[in-house]
Amino acid sequence: MRRQCNEYEKEVLYNNRKDIFSSTFEAKHGNGAVPVLVGVFVGIAISIPVALSLELKGEHSIKVLMLAIIAVTIAATQFVFKKFGAKGDKNKVFKDNQVEINGATVIGVNYKDGYFIYIEDDFYDSEGKFQRITMPLKDYGKVTYGMRIMALRTVAGEYFLMTLSDETRNMIPAYSQLNLQDPNAINTFSYGTIPHPNAVYMDPYPRLLSYNEKEALYNSNNAFNKKNEKVGVFCFAFLQFLFAFLAFVGLVGSETISEPIPVLILAVGLIVACIIFTVLFKRFIRKKASKNMNSDIYVQRVLLESHTFTYVGYVAQQTLRTYEYVNGVMSLQTYANSLYNEKNPYGTILYKYTIGKTAYFTSKMFW
């Protein structure tokens, strides 16, 4: 049965944090905009002196070199953020949060496809059967059929699993509530599986917002229309300045423009053009957002699978993956450059707002 840990138990768990399954923690780090932007700036800072030292003259050669160095620095930055971010989370998760613990049992391991199935004690589906839950299998040496593990949940919404050690073994019942050696045990399991315990809160179908709900959503300062405006304008401005910078380097580096005054005029002109287009883009976003009140808005609770950033050519590509019901059937959906700008762990319930063909995602409800 799920229960809250006391301070002594949290200290014991902290001392055994190496036993945490890495699946939950790794997905939270190295995938945000910050490591990508850091990698871009570091790459630019490195590529300029490298290009000068190699005395590259052609515009194409300079751009290829800069893009190659930027891609490498972004990958390195994401790796560092992921590695140290995961370690930092494991160090503080038992220090900063209230923690609930429950026993669980592994009932299936698929090494080929990279996942395992387990059941939590006293966690049932709508028919009163043990709910089968799947989890990515990254810690291959830790998982075996029939083993007992710990399922933990924090007040911050994090959910993760731990193997048992000599110090933590007595924190949960030693045996499951059923005998896995009994051939009839399979009849006590749910027919289907879910990717996370929070999946029970997902909506099978979207619903239409009322006018009052739309008004509350639109007027909220934290709503997607206000929040994504800031992020969208920032990203648009950043990409403009990046393109302008590369164009400036290409024109000057290839000696297409070499006199001081034309170079200065080019630099000022590019900066002014970027500012003008950013202002126009901001006005466009606001005008589009104001039309949402006259449109049908649907909301549906979905489950966060992952949120990643990759660098493709000049552009940072954002990818959001969610589990959601489509026509009543759960499936994994992928959204490229999605309107989502939060940092949440795997398994977070998100509200998917759909306006026409555009989908917005947030972990908050605004009414």
Contacts in CASP RR format, 6 or more apart in sequence:
PFRMAT RR
TARGET T0000
AUTHOR 0000-0000-0000
METHOD contacts of the structure
MODEL  1
MRRQCNEYEKEVLYNNRKDIFSSTFEAKHGNGAVPVLVGVFVGIAISIPV
ALSLELKGEHSIKVLMLAIIAVTIAATQFVFKKFGAKGDKNKVFKDNQVE
INGATVIGVNYKDGYFIYIEDDFYDSEGKFQRITMPLKDYGKVTYGMRIM
ALRTVAGEYFLMTLSDETRNMIPAYSQLNLQDPNAINTFSYGTIPHPNAV
YMDPYPRLLSYNEKEALYNSNNAFNKKNEKVGVFCFAFLQFLFAFLAFVG
LVGSETISEPIPVLILAVGLIVACIIFTVLFKRFIRKKASKNMNSDIYVQ
RVLLESHTFTYVGYVAQQTLRTYEYVNGVMSLQTYANSLYNEKNPYGTIL
YKYTIGKTAYFTSKMFW
1 102 0 8 1.000
1 121 0 8 1.000
1 122 0 8 1.000
2 100 0 8 1.000
2 101 0 8 1.000
2 102 0 8 1.000
2 120 0 8 1.000
2 121 0 8 1.000
2 122 0 8 1.000
2 151 0 8 1.000
2 153 0 8 1.000
3 100 0 8 1.000
3 101 0 8 1.000
3 102 0 8 1.000
4 98 0 8 1.000
4 99 0 8 1.000
4 100 0 8 1.000
4 101 0 8 1.000
5 13 0 8 1.000
5 98 0 8 1.000
5 99 0 8 1.000
5 100 0 8 1.000
5 101 0 8 1.000
5 171 0 8 1.000
9 101 0 8 1.000
9 171 0 8 1.000
10 94 0 8 1.000
10 95 0 8 1.000
10 99 0 8 1.000
11 94 0 8 1.000
12 167 0 8 1.000
12 168 0 8 1.000
12 171 0 8 1.000
13 94 0 8 1.000
13 99 0 8 1.000
13 101 0 8 1.000
13 152 0 8 1.000
13 162 0 8 1.000
13 168 0 8 1.000
13 171 0 8 1.000
14 94 0 8 1.000
14 95 0 8 1.000
15 167 0 8 1.000
16 162 0 8 1.000
16 165 0 8 1.000
16 167 0 8 1.000
16 168 0 8 1.000
17 90 0 8 1.000
17 91 0 8 1.000
17 93 0 8 1.000
17 94 0 8 1.000
18 90 0 8 1.000
19 142 0 8 1.000
19 162 0 8 1.000
19 163 0 8 1.000
19 164 0 8 1.000
19 165 0 8 1.000
19 168 0 8 1.000
20 90 0 8 1.000
20 160 0 8 1.000
20 161 0 8 1.000
20 162 0 8 1.000
21 135 0 8 1.000
21 138 0 8 1.000
21 139 0 8 1.000
21 142 0 8 1.000
21 160 0 8 1.000
21 161 0 8 1.000
21 162 0 8 1.000
21 163 0 8 1.000
22 86 0 8 1.000
22 138 0 8 1.000
22 139 0 8 1.000
23 135 0 8 1.000
23 136 0 8 1.000
23 137 0 8 1.000
23 138 0 8 1.000
23 139 0 8 1.000
23 160 0 8 1.000
23 161 0 8 1.000
23 346 0 8 1.000
24 158 0 8 1.000
24 159 0 8 1.000
24 160 0 8 1.000
24 161 0 8 1.000
24 345 0 8 1.000
24 346 0 8 1.000
25 85 0 8 1.000
25 86 0 8 1.000
25 89 0 8 1.000
25 90 0 8 1.000
25 160 0 8 1.000
25 345 0 8 1.000
26 82 0 8 1.000
26 86 0 8 1.000
26 138 0 8 1.000
27 306 0 8 1.000
27 307 0 8 1.000
27 345 0 8 1.000
27 346 0 8 1.000
28 85 0 8 1.000
28 86 0 8 1.000
28 89 0 8 1.000
28 343 0 8 1.000
28 344 0 8 1.000
28 345 0 8 1.000
28 346 0 8 1.000
29 81 0 8 1.000
29 82 0 8 1.000
29 83 0 8 1.000
29 84 0 8 1.000
29 85 0 8 1.000
29 86 0 8 1.000
29 89 0 8 1.000
30 77 0 8 1.000
30 78 0 8 1.000
30 79 0 8 1.000
30 81 0 8 1.000
30 82 0 8 1.000
30 85 0 8 1.000
30 309 0 8 1.000
31 78 0 8 1.000
31 82 0 8 1.000
31 306 0 8 1.000
31 307 0 8 1.000
31 308 0 8 1.000
31 309 0 8 1.000
32 307 0 8 1.000
32 308 0 8 1.000
32 309 0 8 1.000
32 343 0 8 1.000
33 231 0 8 1.000
33 235 0 8 1.000
33 309 0 8 1.000
33 316 0 8 1.000
33 318 0 8 1.000
33 341 0 8 1.000
34 81 0 8 1.000
35 74 0 8 1.000
35 77 0 8 1.000
35 78 0 8 1.000
35 80 0 8 1.000
35 81 0 8 1.000
35 309 0 8 1.000
36 74 0 8 1.000
36 77 0 8 1.000
36 78 0 8 1.000
36 309 0 8 1.000
36 311 0 8 1.000
36 316 0 8 1.000
37 238 0 8 1.000
38 77 0 8 1.000
39 70 0 8 1.000
39 73 0 8 1.000
39 74 0 8 1.000
39 76 0 8 1.000
39 77 0 8 1.000
40 70 0 8 1.000
40 73 0 8 1.000
40 74 0 8 1.000
40 242 0 8 1.000
40 311 0 8 1.000
40 316 0 8 1.000
42 73 0 8 1.000
42 77 0 8 1.000
43 66 0 8 1.000
43 69 0 8 1.000
43 70 0 8 1.000
43 72 0 8 1.000
43 73 0 8 1.000
43 74 0 8 1.000
44 66 0 8 1.000
44 70 0 8 1.000
44 245 0 8 1.000
46 69 0 8 1.000
46 73 0 8 1.000
47 65 0 8 1.000
47 66 0 8 1.000
47 69 0 8 1.000
47 70 0 8 1.000
48 66 0 8 1.000
48 249 0 8 1.000
50 65 0 8 1.000
50 69 0 8 1.000
51 62 0 8 1.000
51 65 0 8 1.000
51 66 0 8 1.000
54 65 0 8 1.000
56 62 0 8 1.000
56 65 0 8 1.000
56 253 0 8 1.000
57 253 0 8 1.000
57 254 0 8 1.000
57 255 0 8 1.000
58 250 0 8 1.000
58 253 0 8 1.000
58 254 0 8 1.000
59 250 0 8 1.000
59 251 0 8 1.000
59 253 0 8 1.000
59 254 0 8 1.000
59 256 0 8 1.000
62 249 0 8 1.000
62 250 0 8 1.000
62 253 0 8 1.000
62 254 0 8 1.000
63 246 0 8 1.000
63 249 0 8 1.000
63 250 0 8 1.000
66 246 0 8 1.000
66 249 0 8 1.000
67 313 0 8 1.000
67 314 0 8 1.000
70 311 0 8 1.000
71 311 0 8 1.000
71 313 0 8 1.000
74 311 0 8 1.000
75 311 0 8 1.000
78 309 0 8 1.000
93 99 0 8 1.000
93 154 0 8 1.000
93 158 0 8 1.000
93 160 0 8 1.000
96 156 0 8 1.000
97 154 0 8 1.000
97 155 0 8 1.000
97 156 0 8 1.000
97 158 0 8 1.000
98 154 0 8 1.000
98 155 0 8 1.000
99 152 0 8 1.000
99 153 0 8 1.000
99 154 0 8 1.000
100 152 0 8 1.000
100 153 0 8 1.000
100 154 0 8 1.000
101 150 0 8 1.000
101 151 0 8 1.000
101 152 0 8 1.000
101 171 0 8 1.000
101 172 0 8 1.000
102 120 0 8 1.000
102 121 0 8 1.000
102 122 0 8 1.000
102 123 0 8 1.000
102 150 0 8 1.000
102 151 0 8 1.000
102 152 0 8 1.000
102 153 0 8 1.000
102 172 0 8 1.000
103 120 0 8 1.000
103 121 0 8 1.000
103 148 0 8 1.000
103 149 0 8 1.000
103 150 0 8 1.000
103 151 0 8 1.000
103 172 0 8 1.000
103 173 0 8 1.000
104 118 0 8 1.000
104 119 0 8 1.000
104 120 0 8 1.000
104 121 0 8 1.000
104 148 0 8 1.000
104 149 0 8 1.000
104 150 0 8 1.000
104 151 0 8 1.000
104 161 0 8 1.000
105 118 0 8 1.000
105 119 0 8 1.000
105 121 0 8 1.000
105 146 0 8 1.000
105 147 0 8 1.000
105 148 0 8 1.000
105 149 0 8 1.000
105 176 0 8 1.000
105 180 0 8 1.000
106 116 0 8 1.000
106 117 0 8 1.000
106 118 0 8 1.000
106 143 0 8 1.000
106 144 0 8 1.000
106 145 0 8 1.000
106 146 0 8 1.000
106 147 0 8 1.000
106 149 0 8 1.000
107 117 0 8 1.000
107 118 0 8 1.000
107 119 0 8 1.000
107 132 0 8 1.000
107 145 0 8 1.000
107 146 0 8 1.000
107 180 0 8 1.000
107 189 0 8 1.000
108 116 0 8 1.000
108 117 0 8 1.000
108 118 0 8 1.000
108 145 0 8 1.000
108 146 0 8 1.000
109 116 0 8 1.000
109 117 0 8 1.000
109 137 0 8 1.000
109 143 0 8 1.000
109 144 0 8 1.000
109 145 0 8 1.000
110 116 0 8 1.000
110 117 0 8 1.000
110 137 0 8 1.000
111 137 0 8 1.000
111 140 0 8 1.000
114 136 0 8 1.000
114 137 0 8 1.000
115 134 0 8 1.000
115 135 0 8 1.000
115 136 0 8 1.000
115 137 0 8 1.000
116 134 0 8 1.000
116 135 0 8 1.000
116 137 0 8 1.000
116 143 0 8 1.000
117 132 0 8 1.000
117 133 0 8 1.000
117 134 0 8 1.000
117 135 0 8 1.000
117 193 0 8 1.000
118 132 0 8 1.000
118 133 0 8 1.000
118 135 0 8 1.000
118 149 0 8 1.000
118 151 0 8 1.000
118 161 0 8 1.000
119 130 0 8 1.000
119 131 0 8 1.000
119 132 0 8 1.000
119 133 0 8 1.000
119 176 0 8 1.000
119 189 0 8 1.000
120 130 0 8 1.000
120 131 0 8 1.000
120 133 0 8 1.000
120 151 0 8 1.000
120 197 0 8 1.000
121 172 0 8 1.000
121 173 0 8 1.000
121 176 0 8 1.000
121 177 0 8 1.000
122 177 0 8 1.000
123 130 0 8 1.000
123 131 0 8 1.000
123 133 0 8 1.000
123 197 0 8 1.000
124 130 0 8 1.000
124 131 0 8 1.000
124 190 0 8 1.000
125 131 0 8 1.000
125 190 0 8 1.000
125 200 0 8 1.000
127 190 0 8 1.000
129 188 0 8 1.000
129 189 0 8 1.000
129 190 0 8 1.000
129 191 0 8 1.000
130 178 0 8 1.000
130 188 0 8 1.000
130 189 0 8 1.000
130 190 0 8 1.000
131 190 0 8 1.000
131 194 0 8 1.000
131 197 0 8 1.000
131 200 0 8 1.000
132 189 0 8 1.000
132 190 0 8 1.000
132 192 0 8 1.000
132 193 0 8 1.000
132 194 0 8 1.000
133 193 0 8 1.000
133 194 0 8 1.000
133 195 0 8 1.000
133 196 0 8 1.000
133 197 0 8 1.000
134 193 0 8 1.000
134 194 0 8 1.000
134 195 0 8 1.000
135 161 0 8 1.000
135 195 0 8 1.000
137 143 0 8 1.000
142 163 0 8 1.000
145 180 0 8 1.000
146 176 0 8 1.000
146 180 0 8 1.000
147 163 0 8 1.000
148 164 0 8 1.000
148 172 0 8 1.000
148 174 0 8 1.000
148 175 0 8 1.000
148 176 0 8 1.000
149 161 0 8 1.000
149 162 0 8 1.000
149 163 0 8 1.000
149 164 0 8 1.000
150 161 0 8 1.000
150 162 0 8 1.000
150 163 0 8 1.000
150 164 0 8 1.000
150 168 0 8 1.000
150 171 0 8 1.000
150 172 0 8 1.000
151 159 0 8 1.000
151 160 0 8 1.000
151 161 0 8 1.000
151 197 0 8 1.000
152 159 0 8 1.000
152 160 0 8 1.000
152 161 0 8 1.000
152 162 0 8 1.000
153 159 0 8 1.000
153 197 0 8 1.000
157 345 0 8 1.000
157 348 0 8 1.000
158 345 0 8 1.000
159 196 0 8 1.000
159 197 0 8 1.000
159 198 0 8 1.000
159 345 0 8 1.000
159 347 0 8 1.000
162 168 0 8 1.000
164 172 0 8 1.000
178 185 0 8 1.000
178 188 0 8 1.000
179 185 0 8 1.000
194 200 0 8 1.000
194 330 0 8 1.000
195 303 0 8 1.000
195 305 0 8 1.000
195 323 0 8 1.000
195 347 0 8 1.000
196 303 0 8 1.000
196 323 0 8 1.000
196 346 0 8 1.000
196 347 0 8 1.000
198 303 0 8 1.000
198 347 0 8 1.000
198 348 0 8 1.000
198 349 0 8 1.000
199 303 0 8 1.000
199 323 0 8 1.000
199 330 0 8 1.000
199 347 0 8 1.000
201 301 0 8 1.000
201 349 0 8 1.000
202 301 0 8 1.000
202 302 0 8 1.000
202 303 0 8 1.000
202 323 0 8 1.000
202 324 0 8 1.000
202 325 0 8 1.000
202 330 0 8 1.000
202 349 0 8 1.000
203 300 0 8 1.000
203 301 0 8 1.000
203 302 0 8 1.000
203 325 0 8 1.000
204 325 0 8 1.000
204 328 0 8 1.000
205 300 0 8 1.000
205 325 0 8 1.000
205 328 0 8 1.000
206 298 0 8 1.000
206 299 0 8 1.000
206 300 0 8 1.000
206 352 0 8 1.000
206 354 0 8 1.000
207 298 0 8 1.000
207 299 0 8 1.000
207 300 0 8 1.000
208 296 0 8 1.000
208 297 0 8 1.000
208 298 0 8 1.000
209 217 0 8 1.000
209 297 0 8 1.000
209 298 0 8 1.000
209 299 0 8 1.000
209 353 0 8 1.000
212 367 0 8 1.000
213 297 0 8 1.000
213 367 0 8 1.000
214 292 0 8 1.000
214 293 0 8 1.000
214 297 0 8 1.000
215 293 0 8 1.000
216 366 0 8 1.000
216 367 0 8 1.000
217 223 0 8 1.000
217 225 0 8 1.000
217 297 0 8 1.000
217 353 0 8 1.000
217 366 0 8 1.000
217 367 0 8 1.000
218 225 0 8 1.000
218 289 0 8 1.000
218 292 0 8 1.000
218 293 0 8 1.000
220 226 0 8 1.000
220 366 0 8 1.000
222 364 0 8 1.000
222 366 0 8 1.000
223 362 0 8 1.000
223 366 0 8 1.000
224 339 0 8 1.000
224 353 0 8 1.000
224 360 0 8 1.000
224 361 0 8 1.000
224 362 0 8 1.000
225 289 0 8 1.000
225 292 0 8 1.000
225 360 0 8 1.000
227 341 0 8 1.000
227 362 0 8 1.000
228 285 0 8 1.000
228 339 0 8 1.000
228 341 0 8 1.000
228 360 0 8 1.000
229 282 0 8 1.000
229 285 0 8 1.000
229 286 0 8 1.000
229 289 0 8 1.000
231 341 0 8 1.000
232 285 0 8 1.000
233 278 0 8 1.000
233 281 0 8 1.000
233 282 0 8 1.000
233 285 0 8 1.000
235 316 0 8 1.000
236 277 0 8 1.000
236 278 0 8 1.000
236 281 0 8 1.000
237 274 0 8 1.000
237 278 0 8 1.000
239 314 0 8 1.000
239 315 0 8 1.000
240 274 0 8 1.000
240 277 0 8 1.000
240 278 0 8 1.000
241 274 0 8 1.000
242 314 0 8 1.000
243 314 0 8 1.000
244 270 0 8 1.000
244 271 0 8 1.000
244 273 0 8 1.000
244 274 0 8 1.000
246 314 0 8 1.000
247 270 0 8 1.000
248 266 0 8 1.000
248 267 0 8 1.000
248 270 0 8 1.000
250 256 0 8 1.000
251 257 0 8 1.000
251 266 0 8 1.000
252 258 0 8 1.000
252 263 0 8 1.000
252 266 0 8 1.000
257 263 0 8 1.000
257 266 0 8 1.000
292 355 0 8 1.000
295 355 0 8 1.000
295 356 0 8 1.000
296 355 0 8 1.000
296 356 0 8 1.000
297 353 0 8 1.000
297 354 0 8 1.000
297 355 0 8 1.000
298 353 0 8 1.000
298 354 0 8 1.000
299 351 0 8 1.000
299 352 0 8 1.000
299 353 0 8 1.000
299 354 0 8 1.000
300 324 0 8 1.000
300 325 0 8 1.000
300 351 0 8 1.000
300 352 0 8 1.000
300 354 0 8 1.000
301 349 0 8 1.000
301 350 0 8 1.000
301 351 0 8 1.000
301 352 0 8 1.000
302 322 0 8 1.000
302 323 0 8 1.000
302 324 0 8 1.000
302 333 0 8 1.000
302 349 0 8 1.000
302 350 0 8 1.000
302 351 0 8 1.000
302 352 0 8 1.000
302 361 0 8 1.000
303 322 0 8 1.000
303 323 0 8 1.000
303 324 0 8 1.000
303 347 0 8 1.000
303 348 0 8 1.000
303 349 0 8 1.000
303 350 0 8 1.000
304 320 0 8 1.000
304 321 0 8 1.000
304 322 0 8 1.000
304 344 0 8 1.000
304 345 0 8 1.000
304 346 0 8 1.000
304 347 0 8 1.000
304 348 0 8 1.000
304 349 0 8 1.000
304 350 0 8 1.000
305 321 0 8 1.000
305 322 0 8 1.000
305 323 0 8 1.000
305 332 0 8 1.000
305 346 0 8 1.000
305 347 0 8 1.000
306 319 0 8 1.000
306 320 0 8 1.000
306 321 0 8 1.000
306 346 0 8 1.000
307 318 0 8 1.000
307 319 0 8 1.000
307 320 0 8 1.000
307 321 0 8 1.000
307 340 0 8 1.000
307 343 0 8 1.000
307 344 0 8 1.000
308 318 0 8 1.000
308 319 0 8 1.000
308 321 0 8 1.000
309 316 0 8 1.000
309 317 0 8 1.000
309 318 0 8 1.000
309 319 0 8 1.000
310 316 0 8 1.000
310 317 0 8 1.000
310 319 0 8 1.000
311 317 0 8 1.000
317 336 0 8 1.000
317 337 0 8 1.000
318 336 0 8 1.000
318 337 0 8 1.000
318 338 0 8 1.000
318 340 0 8 1.000
319 334 0 8 1.000
319 335 0 8 1.000
319 336 0 8 1.000
319 337 0 8 1.000
319 338 0 8 1.000
320 334 0 8 1.000
320 335 0 8 1.000
320 338 0 8 1.000
320 340 0 8 1.000
320 361 0 8 1.000
321 332 0 8 1.000
321 333 0 8 1.000
321 334 0 8 1.000
321 335 0 8 1.000
322 332 0 8 1.000
322 333 0 8 1.000
322 335 0 8 1.000
322 350 0 8 1.000
322 352 0 8 1.000
322 361 0 8 1.000
323 330 0 8 1.000
323 331 0 8 1.000
323 332 0 8 1.000
323 333 0 8 1.000
324 330 0 8 1.000
324 331 0 8 1.000
324 333 0 8 1.000
324 352 0 8 1.000
325 331 0 8 1.000
326 333 0 8 1.000
335 359 0 8 1.000
335 361 0 8 1.000
338 359 0 8 1.000
338 361 0 8 1.000
339 358 0 8 1.000
339 359 0 8 1.000
339 360 0 8 1.000
339 361 0 8 1.000
340 350 0 8 1.000
340 360 0 8 1.000
340 361 0 8 1.000
340 362 0 8 1.000
342 361 0 8 1.000
342 362 0 8 1.000
342 363 0 8 1.000
344 350 0 8 1.000
344 363 0 8 1.000
348 363 0 8 1.000
349 363 0 8 1.000
350 361 0 8 1.000
350 362 0 8 1.000
350 363 0 8 1.000
351 361 0 8 1.000
351 362 0 8 1.000
351 363 0 8 1.000
351 364 0 8 1.000
351 365 0 8 1.000
352 359 0 8 1.000
352 360 0 8 1.000
352 361 0 8 1.000
353 359 0 8 1.000
353 360 0 8 1.000
353 361 0 8 1.000
353 362 0 8 1.000
354 360 0 8 1.000
END
